[in-house]
Amino acid sequence: MYTFSNRLKMGSIILMALGLLGLGVGFVSAPSTVEEAKAMVATQDDGHGGDHGEEAAHAAPAEEAHHDDAHDEHLLHQLQNRPWSALYVAAFFFFMIALGVLAFYAVQRASQAGWSPLLFRVMEGITAYLVPGGIIVFVILVLSVLHMNHMFPWMDAEVVAHDELLQNKSGYLNPTFFLIRAAIFLGGWIFYREYSRKLSLAQDNSDDNRNFIKNFRWSAGFLVFYLITESIMSWDWIMSVDPHWFSTLFGWYVFASMFVSGITVIAMISIYLKSKGYLPDVNDNHIHDLAKFMFAFSIFWTYLWFGQFMLIWYANIPEEVTYFVTRIEDFKLAYFGMLAMNFIFPLLLLMNSDYKRINWFVIMTGIVILCGHYMDVFNMIMPATVGDQWSIGIPEIGGVLFFAGLFIYWVFTALTKAPLQPTRNPYIEESRQFHY
């Protein structure tokens, strides 16, 4: 049985405490009035406002006053959104990791893969985070519906009243239906995780394969549910912060990000546990296979990123091109830095087959990949919610620290609940003897 070390437990608690402190500073520092927002921007060395002044100078006095008021209120909302967005990006990122692992786990179960059963307990430990992570994300969505922030513009009745496009989407984008969908998604994902875990543990204590067969059938059915709900979730929770923009590739794009992030965490935790004397039958061949998936889905993510970008750029449709113009002009370093971390680094570091068997090399690459996909989520949310008022500061770092600490605490606590190696899985011997 795995024992959660006091050192790691204390480290996770310290991360949570520091993270809460950083998030608290972010919320306390957010302006409450237009005057405070303007003063905050004015104190920045690279304050944003020159373009606004030039535009206003050419406007009629009445139009200028209206433009000033609208701009100032928009600026206030952007600065107020920043701590909320930092919280949401970090909350979704770590929840996304657990959901990506759940999908990978279901694929292994449904395909009856022979190499991976030794890693099932690690996957089940990671997916335990779906419960606290999902609850936190849902609470943030509820608070958004209650107008505690301005991250989702379509939730503002006044905005919708002056926007014909949002009026046409109101049958789908309305707060009640939005929360109902979120509850269905989370309920389905968590139910599968808990039931599959129950069947997995029951299989170890049974004298036949009935629980294994049930798990196979439930996993195959879950994958259908997951593929549908994951796409809708990505439209609801991420794409709708930019309600004038859409992409038919977006569900796959988010899937690729969560899948590669989840596989990366499986590899990193497996290597850590092995270094502490656990998982004795997990060998370099298992790590090699996980690293192959890390490499393959990094390339797949890049293919989707390029396909989405190239098609919209080529079509040159104004309401779609704006999405990329905003990111390239205001988020240049974050946007192209993300591309380097998610494509160039994995390509160079994991291309060689031998490197996939070097544990510290896989860990190093995994850290880069996770940082890159955090920035991916950051780039999907922040341009719409905070615009050019973004930065990587105390609230963003605080959000990452808090959820990293919570993730570590919850996952490693879950790993102590059952033996780390299944005993009655029909493919356990094949997994033990796996050789690439």
Secondary structure as a PSIPRED ss2 file (coil, helix, strand):
# PSIPRED VFORMAT (PSIPRED V4.0)

   1 M C   1.000  0.000  0.000
   2 Y C   1.000  0.000  0.000
   3 T C   1.000  0.000  0.000
   4 F C   1.000  0.000  0.000
   5 S C   1.000  0.000  0.000
   6 N H   0.000  1.000  0.000
   7 R H   0.000  1.000  0.000
   8 L H   0.000  1.000  0.000
   9 K H   0.000  1.000  0.000
  10 M H   0.000  1.000  0.000
  11 G H   0.000  1.000  0.000
  12 S H   0.000  1.000  0.000
  13 I H   0.000  1.000  0.000
  14 I H   0.000  1.000  0.000
  15 L H   0.000  1.000  0.000
  16 M H   0.000  1.000  0.000
  17 A H   0.000  1.000  0.000
  18 L H   0.000  1.000  0.000
  19 G H   0.000  1.000  0.000
  20 L H   0.000  1.000  0.000
  21 L H   0.000  1.000  0.000
  22 G H   0.000  1.000  0.000
  23 L H   0.000  1.000  0.000
  24 G H   0.000  1.000  0.000
  25 V H   0.000  1.000  0.000
  26 G H   0.000  1.000  0.000
  27 F H   0.000  1.000  0.000
  28 V H   0.000  1.000  0.000
  29 S H   0.000  1.000  0.000
  30 A C   1.000  0.000  0.000
  31 P C   1.000  0.000  0.000
  32 S C   1.000  0.000  0.000
  33 T C   1.000  0.000  0.000
  34 V H   0.000  1.000  0.000
  35 E H   0.000  1.000  0.000
  36 E H   0.000  1.000  0.000
  37 A H   0.000  1.000  0.000
  38 K H   0.000  1.000  0.000
  39 A H   0.000  1.000  0.000
  40 M H   0.000  1.000  0.000
  41 V H   0.000  1.000  0.000
  42 A H   0.000  1.000  0.000
  43 T C   1.000  0.000  0.000
  44 Q C   1.000  0.000  0.000
  45 D C   1.000  0.000  0.000
  46 D C   1.000  0.000  0.000
  47 G C   1.000  0.000  0.000
  48 H C   1.000  0.000  0.000
  49 G C   1.000  0.000  0.000
  50 G H   0.000  1.000  0.000
  51 D H   0.000  1.000  0.000
  52 H H   0.000  1.000  0.000
  53 G H   0.000  1.000  0.000
  54 E H   0.000  1.000  0.000
  55 E H   0.000  1.000  0.000
  56 A H   0.000  1.000  0.000
  57 A H   0.000  1.000  0.000
  58 H C   1.000  0.000  0.000
  59 A C   1.000  0.000  0.000
  60 A C   1.000  0.000  0.000
  61 P H   0.000  1.000  0.000
  62 A H   0.000  1.000  0.000
  63 E H   0.000  1.000  0.000
  64 E H   0.000  1.000  0.000
  65 A H   0.000  1.000  0.000
  66 H H   0.000  1.000  0.000
  67 H H   0.000  1.000  0.000
  68 D H   0.000  1.000  0.000
  69 D H   0.000  1.000  0.000
  70 A H   0.000  1.000  0.000
  71 H H   0.000  1.000  0.000
  72 D H   0.000  1.000  0.000
  73 E H   0.000  1.000  0.000
  74 H H   0.000  1.000  0.000
  75 L H   0.000  1.000  0.000
  76 L H   0.000  1.000  0.000
  77 H H   0.000  1.000  0.000
  78 Q H   0.000  1.000  0.000
  79 L H   0.000  1.000  0.000
  80 Q H   0.000  1.000  0.000
  81 N H   0.000  1.000  0.000
  82 R H   0.000  1.000  0.000
  83 P H   0.000  1.000  0.000
  84 W H   0.000  1.000  0.000
  85 S H   0.000  1.000  0.000
  86 A H   0.000  1.000  0.000
  87 L H   0.000  1.000  0.000
  88 Y H   0.000  1.000  0.000
  89 V H   0.000  1.000  0.000
  90 A H   0.000  1.000  0.000
  91 A H   0.000  1.000  0.000
  92 F H   0.000  1.000  0.000
  93 F H   0.000  1.000  0.000
  94 F H   0.000  1.000  0.000
  95 F H   0.000  1.000  0.000
  96 M H   0.000  1.000  0.000
  97 I H   0.000  1.000  0.000
  98 A H   0.000  1.000  0.000
  99 L H   0.000  1.000  0.000
 100 G H   0.000  1.000  0.000
 101 V H   0.000  1.000  0.000
 102 L H   0.000  1.000  0.000
 103 A H   0.000  1.000  0.000
 104 F H   0.000  1.000  0.000
 105 Y H   0.000  1.000  0.000
 106 A H   0.000  1.000  0.000
 107 V H   0.000  1.000  0.000
 108 Q H   0.000  1.000  0.000
 109 R H   0.000  1.000  0.000
 110 A H   0.000  1.000  0.000
 111 S H   0.000  1.000  0.000
 112 Q C   1.000  0.000  0.000
 113 A C   1.000  0.000  0.000
 114 G C   1.000  0.000  0.000
 115 W C   1.000  0.000  0.000
 116 S C   1.000  0.000  0.000
 117 P H   0.000  1.000  0.000
 118 L H   0.000  1.000  0.000
 119 L H   0.000  1.000  0.000
 120 F H   0.000  1.000  0.000
 121 R H   0.000  1.000  0.000
 122 V H   0.000  1.000  0.000
 123 M H   0.000  1.000  0.000
 124 E H   0.000  1.000  0.000
 125 G H   0.000  1.000  0.000
 126 I H   0.000  1.000  0.000
 127 T H   0.000  1.000  0.000
 128 A C   1.000  0.000  0.000
 129 Y C   1.000  0.000  0.000
 130 L H   0.000  1.000  0.000
 131 V H   0.000  1.000  0.000
 132 P H   0.000  1.000  0.000
 133 G H   0.000  1.000  0.000
 134 G H   0.000  1.000  0.000
 135 I H   0.000  1.000  0.000
 136 I H   0.000  1.000  0.000
 137 V H   0.000  1.000  0.000
 138 F H   0.000  1.000  0.000
 139 V H   0.000  1.000  0.000
 140 I H   0.000  1.000  0.000
 141 L H   0.000  1.000  0.000
 142 V H   0.000  1.000  0.000
 143 L H   0.000  1.000  0.000
 144 S H   0.000  1.000  0.000
 145 V H   0.000  1.000  0.000
 146 L C   1.000  0.000  0.000
 147 H C   1.000  0.000  0.000
 148 M C   1.000  0.000  0.000
 149 N C   1.000  0.000  0.000
 150 H C   1.000  0.000  0.000
 151 M C   1.000  0.000  0.000
 152 F C   1.000  0.000  0.000
 153 P H   0.000  1.000  0.000
 154 W H   0.000  1.000  0.000
 155 M H   0.000  1.000  0.000
 156 D C   1.000  0.000  0.000
 157 A H   0.000  1.000  0.000
 158 E H   0.000  1.000  0.000
 159 V H   0.000  1.000  0.000
 160 V H   0.000  1.000  0.000
 161 A H   0.000  1.000  0.000
 162 H C   1.000  0.000  0.000
 163 D C   1.000  0.000  0.000
 164 E H   0.000  1.000  0.000
 165 L H   0.000  1.000  0.000
 166 L H   0.000  1.000  0.000
 167 Q H   0.000  1.000  0.000
 168 N H   0.000  1.000  0.000
 169 K C   1.000  0.000  0.000
 170 S C   1.000  0.000  0.000
 171 G C   1.000  0.000  0.000
 172 Y C   1.000  0.000  0.000
 173 L C   1.000  0.000  0.000
 174 N C   1.000  0.000  0.000
 175 P H   0.000  1.000  0.000
 176 T H   0.000  1.000  0.000
 177 F H   0.000  1.000  0.000
 178 F H   0.000  1.000  0.000
 179 L H   0.000  1.000  0.000
 180 I H   0.000  1.000  0.000
 181 R H   0.000  1.000  0.000
 182 A H   0.000  1.000  0.000
 183 A H   0.000  1.000  0.000
 184 I H   0.000  1.000  0.000
 185 F H   0.000  1.000  0.000
 186 L H   0.000  1.000  0.000
 187 G H   0.000  1.000  0.000
 188 G H   0.000  1.000  0.000
 189 W H   0.000  1.000  0.000
 190 I H   0.000  1.000  0.000
 191 F H   0.000  1.000  0.000
 192 Y H   0.000  1.000  0.000
 193 R H   0.000  1.000  0.000
 194 E H   0.000  1.000  0.000
 195 Y H   0.000  1.000  0.000
 196 S H   0.000  1.000  0.000
 197 R H   0.000  1.000  0.000
 198 K H   0.000  1.000  0.000
 199 L H   0.000  1.000  0.000
 200 S H   0.000  1.000  0.000
 201 L H   0.000  1.000  0.000
 202 A H   0.000  1.000  0.000
 203 Q H   0.000  1.000  0.000
 204 D H   0.000  1.000  0.000
 205 N C   1.000  0.000  0.000
 206 S C   1.000  0.000  0.000
 207 D C   1.000  0.000  0.000
 208 D C   1.000  0.000  0.000
 209 N C   1.000  0.000  0.000
 210 R H   0.000  1.000  0.000
 211 N H   0.000  1.000  0.000
 212 F H   0.000  1.000  0.000
 213 I H   0.000  1.000  0.000
 214 K H   0.000  1.000  0.000
 215 N H   0.000  1.000  0.000
 216 F H   0.000  1.000  0.000
 217 R H   0.000  1.000  0.000
 218 W H   0.000  1.000  0.000
 219 S H   0.000  1.000  0.000
 220 A H   0.000  1.000  0.000
 221 G H   0.000  1.000  0.000
 222 F H   0.000  1.000  0.000
 223 L H   0.000  1.000  0.000
 224 V H   0.000  1.000  0.000
 225 F H   0.000  1.000  0.000
 226 Y H   0.000  1.000  0.000
 227 L H   0.000  1.000  0.000
 228 I H   0.000  1.000  0.000
 229 T H   0.000  1.000  0.000
 230 E H   0.000  1.000  0.000
 231 S H   0.000  1.000  0.000
 232 I H   0.000  1.000  0.000
 233 M H   0.000  1.000  0.000
 234 S H   0.000  1.000  0.000
 235 W H   0.000  1.000  0.000
 236 D H   0.000  1.000  0.000
 237 W H   0.000  1.000  0.000
 238 I C   1.000  0.000  0.000
 239 M H   0.000  1.000  0.000
 240 S H   0.000  1.000  0.000
 241 V H   0.000  1.000  0.000
 242 D C   1.000  0.000  0.000
 243 P C   1.000  0.000  0.000
 244 H C   1.000  0.000  0.000
 245 W C   1.000  0.000  0.000
 246 F C   1.000  0.000  0.000
 247 S C   1.000  0.000  0.000
 248 T C   1.000  0.000  0.000
 249 L C   1.000  0.000  0.000
 250 F H   0.000  1.000  0.000
 251 G H   0.000  1.000  0.000
 252 W H   0.000  1.000  0.000
 253 Y H   0.000  1.000  0.000
 254 V H   0.000  1.000  0.000
 255 F H   0.000  1.000  0.000
 256 A H   0.000  1.000  0.000
 257 S H   0.000  1.000  0.000
 258 M H   0.000  1.000  0.000
 259 F H   0.000  1.000  0.000
 260 V H   0.000  1.000  0.000
 261 S H   0.000  1.000  0.000
 262 G H   0.000  1.000  0.000
 263 I H   0.000  1.000  0.000
 264 T H   0.000  1.000  0.000
 265 V H   0.000  1.000  0.000
 266 I H   0.000  1.000  0.000
 267 A H   0.000  1.000  0.000
 268 M H   0.000  1.000  0.000
 269 I H   0.000  1.000  0.000
 270 S H   0.000  1.000  0.000
 271 I H   0.000  1.000  0.000
 272 Y H   0.000  1.000  0.000
 273 L H   0.000  1.000  0.000
 274 K H   0.000  1.000  0.000
 275 S H   0.000  1.000  0.000
 276 K C   1.000  0.000  0.000
 277 G C   1.000  0.000  0.000
 278 Y C   1.000  0.000  0.000
 279 L C   1.000  0.000  0.000
 280 P C   1.000  0.000  0.000
 281 D C   1.000  0.000  0.000
 282 V C   1.000  0.000  0.000
 283 N C   1.000  0.000  0.000
 284 D H   0.000  1.000  0.000
 285 N H   0.000  1.000  0.000
 286 H H   0.000  1.000  0.000
 287 I H   0.000  1.000  0.000
 288 H H   0.000  1.000  0.000
 289 D H   0.000  1.000  0.000
 290 L H   0.000  1.000  0.000
 291 A H   0.000  1.000  0.000
 292 K H   0.000  1.000  0.000
 293 F H   0.000  1.000  0.000
 294 M H   0.000  1.000  0.000
 295 F H   0.000  1.000  0.000
 296 A H   0.000  1.000  0.000
 297 F H   0.000  1.000  0.000
 298 S H   0.000  1.000  0.000
 299 I H   0.000  1.000  0.000
 300 F H   0.000  1.000  0.000
 301 W H   0.000  1.000  0.000
 302 T H   0.000  1.000  0.000
 303 Y H   0.000  1.000  0.000
 304 L H   0.000  1.000  0.000
 305 W H   0.000  1.000  0.000
 306 F H   0.000  1.000  0.000
 307 G H   0.000  1.000  0.000
 308 Q H   0.000  1.000  0.000
 309 F H   0.000  1.000  0.000
 310 M H   0.000  1.000  0.000
 311 L H   0.000  1.000  0.000
 312 I H   0.000  1.000  0.000
 313 W H   0.000  1.000  0.000
 314 Y H   0.000  1.000  0.000
 315 A H   0.000  1.000  0.000
 316 N C   1.000  0.000  0.000
 317 I C   1.000  0.000  0.000
 318 P H   0.000  1.000  0.000
 319 E H   0.000  1.000  0.000
 320 E H   0.000  1.000  0.000
 321 V H   0.000  1.000  0.000
 322 T H   0.000  1.000  0.000
 323 Y H   0.000  1.000  0.000
 324 F H   0.000  1.000  0.000
 325 V H   0.000  1.000  0.000
 326 T H   0.000  1.000  0.000
 327 R H   0.000  1.000  0.000
 328 I H   0.000  1.000  0.000
 329 E H   0.000  1.000  0.000
 330 D H   0.000  1.000  0.000
 331 F C   1.000  0.000  0.000
 332 K H   0.000  1.000  0.000
 333 L H   0.000  1.000  0.000
 334 A H   0.000  1.000  0.000
 335 Y H   0.000  1.000  0.000
 336 F H   0.000  1.000  0.000
 337 G H   0.000  1.000  0.000
 338 M H   0.000  1.000  0.000
 339 L H   0.000  1.000  0.000
 340 A H   0.000  1.000  0.000
 341 M H   0.000  1.000  0.000
 342 N H   0.000  1.000  0.000
 343 F H   0.000  1.000  0.000
 344 I H   0.000  1.000  0.000
 345 F H   0.000  1.000  0.000
 346 P H   0.000  1.000  0.000
 347 L H   0.000  1.000  0.000
 348 L H   0.000  1.000  0.000
 349 L H   0.000  1.000  0.000
 350 L H   0.000  1.000  0.000
 351 M C   1.000  0.000  0.000
 352 N C   1.000  0.000  0.000
 353 S C   1.000  0.000  0.000
 354 D H   0.000  1.000  0.000
 355 Y H   0.000  1.000  0.000
 356 K H   0.000  1.000  0.000
 357 R H   0.000  1.000  0.000
 358 I C   1.000  0.000  0.000
 359 N H   0.000  1.000  0.000
 360 W H   0.000  1.000  0.000
 361 F H   0.000  1.000  0.000
 362 V H   0.000  1.000  0.000
 363 I H   0.000  1.000  0.000
 364 M H   0.000  1.000  0.000
 365 T H   0.000  1.000  0.000
 366 G H   0.000  1.000  0.000
 367 I H   0.000  1.000  0.000
 368 V H   0.000  1.000  0.000
 369 I H   0.000  1.000  0.000
 370 L H   0.000  1.000  0.000
 371 C H   0.000  1.000  0.000
 372 G H   0.000  1.000  0.000
 373 H H   0.000  1.000  0.000
 374 Y H   0.000  1.000  0.000
 375 M H   0.000  1.000  0.000
 376 D H   0.000  1.000  0.000
 377 V H   0.000  1.000  0.000
 378 F H   0.000  1.000  0.000
 379 N H   0.000  1.000  0.000
 380 M H   0.000  1.000  0.000
 381 I H   0.000  1.000  0.000
 382 M H   0.000  1.000  0.000
 383 P H   0.000  1.000  0.000
 384 A H   0.000  1.000  0.000
 385 T H   0.000  1.000  0.000
 386 V C   1.000  0.000  0.000
 387 G H   0.000  1.000  0.000
 388 D H   0.000  1.000  0.000
 389 Q H   0.000  1.000  0.000
 390 W C   1.000  0.000  0.000
 391 S C   1.000  0.000  0.000
 392 I C   1.000  0.000  0.000
 393 G C   1.000  0.000  0.000
 394 I H   0.000  1.000  0.000
 395 P H   0.000  1.000  0.000
 396 E H   0.000  1.000  0.000
 397 I H   0.000  1.000  0.000
 398 G H   0.000  1.000  0.000
 399 G H   0.000  1.000  0.000
 400 V H   0.000  1.000  0.000
 401 L H   0.000  1.000  0.000
 402 F H   0.000  1.000  0.000
 403 F H   0.000  1.000  0.000
 404 A H   0.000  1.000  0.000
 405 G H   0.000  1.000  0.000
 406 L H   0.000  1.000  0.000
 407 F H   0.000  1.000  0.000
 408 I H   0.000  1.000  0.000
 409 Y H   0.000  1.000  0.000
 410 W H   0.000  1.000  0.000
 411 V H   0.000  1.000  0.000
 412 F H   0.000  1.000  0.000
 413 T H   0.000  1.000  0.000
 414 A H   0.000  1.000  0.000
 415 L H   0.000  1.000  0.000
 416 T C   1.000  0.000  0.000
 417 K C   1.000  0.000  0.000
 418 A C   1.000  0.000  0.000
 419 P C   1.000  0.000  0.000
 420 L C   1.000  0.000  0.000
 421 Q C   1.000  0.000  0.000
 422 P C   1.000  0.000  0.000
 423 T C   1.000  0.000  0.000
 424 R C   1.000  0.000  0.000
 425 N C   1.000  0.000  0.000
 426 P C   1.000  0.000  0.000
 427 Y C   1.000  0.000  0.000
 428 I H   0.000  1.000  0.000
 429 E H   0.000  1.000  0.000
 430 E H   0.000  1.000  0.000
 431 S H   0.000  1.000  0.000
 432 R H   0.000  1.000  0.000
 433 Q C   1.000  0.000  0.000
 434 F C   1.000  0.000  0.000
 435 H C   1.000  0.000  0.000
 436 Y C   1.000  0.000  0.000
